[in-house]
């Protein structure tokens, strides 16, 4: 009996000790973790994997979070993080996947502040894949469109300044491409095609670092057409409508080309007065017997700020640029507003039609800017008012601007003879500023108004203003010989 009692007592004691040990180990099996939400645990685990560049693990964890907890407060951040993982991984395929993820995020969460960030990253994806100006421009054009979306769709976002800065750099690359194509056509004497490219460039990208060079080349295009017309017995030459055989029609075409060339040169002086081609533009206007405009102080200050904001490509940058895939954007302006509107492109056929309408008296559509129409004059077009041979509302410049139109084709070469005739109006402009200023501002109103948007000072600039910060010329290429 005693042995049996002892066995029962030992068995009871063993059971008690086993139960006590079991209860002690199961008290806090998830100590420190049980209080956390499971969706947050998954999100933190994914972020830790991304910090250690384990992008596939991060995406798998985030996808588990999205599928398991569709109502979690971390859903939006998880979807954005999936795109970030592809973006950080890099590579063409990964960036394409990142763009898709960011686009989906904007669709599902358009009102969240992170939507602007997603759109900016889409633009940055194409920015990173841009190539040089003379190569494929697909990514550059896409980057321009995406940065515009950031600015237009999220105007109150704090990332808009960064988007504007990047957009200016992208537009510098696209403008360089347009300039090189325009120059290519010019060198092959395909003047209407060159004019179409350069006109589009100056309208779309006024902050281009070589805008003065583009405007000067545009004037040279019109002078090239004048030379071709002068050397042809009729108007049946490349770039002009056929059937123009009369001397009167030939004179009108020459008049129209002179006016267009003068507008291109005047734009350099009124919009880019501190850039390298300003002096050359003055010389060409003098040779063409056209009034030389004077820029406003606002235009001078604006152009100075633009020049000062541009960087310079270092020697190391030029060396690495030989093997680098991306373009050099050091010369892009860092001030001013980028163009957010895509204007209608100018075609070479449109250029020929506008010139024909301007020469034949139907030039309303050929006019760039507002002109005064005279109903009683059937043979003088509104587009040619600034260079008409008779007395006109702009007839203040003296004898230099009123010779018969037959002398226009010969005005390209006699630069020395033109100087003697044009000394009087140029000096008169310096001595009596009000009258010449009104003439020039009517003819070239658009560039002056662009400058006045940012500055209230619309008074004419003095000679000291124009020469105070002239930079040394950088070896401009001579493109004149016709």
Secondary structure, 3 states (H helix, E strand, C coil): CHHHHHHHHHHHHHHHHHHHHHHHHCCCCCCCCCCCCHHHHHHHHHHHHHHCCCHHHHHHHHHHHHHHCCCCCCHHHHHHHHHHHHHHHCCHHHHHHHHHHHHHHHHHCCCCCHHHHHHHHHHHHHHHCCCCCCCCCHHHHHHHHHHHHHHHHCCCCCCHHHHHHHHHHHHHHHHHHHHHHHHHHHHCCCHHHHHHHHHHHHHHCCCCCCHHHHHHHHHHHHHHHHHHHHCCCCCCCCCCCCCCCCHHHHHHHHHHHHHHHHHHHHHHHHHCCCCCCHHHHHHHHHHCCCCCCCCEHHHHHHHHHHHHHCCCCCHHHHHHHCCCCCCCCCCCCCCCCCCCCCCCCCCHHHHHHHHHHHHCCCCCCCCCCCCCCCCCCCCCCHHHHHHCCCCCCCCCCCHHHCCCHHHHHHHCCCHHHHHHHHHHHHHHHHHCHHHHHHHHHHHCHHHHHHHHHHCCCCCECCHHHHHCCCCCCCCCCCCCCC
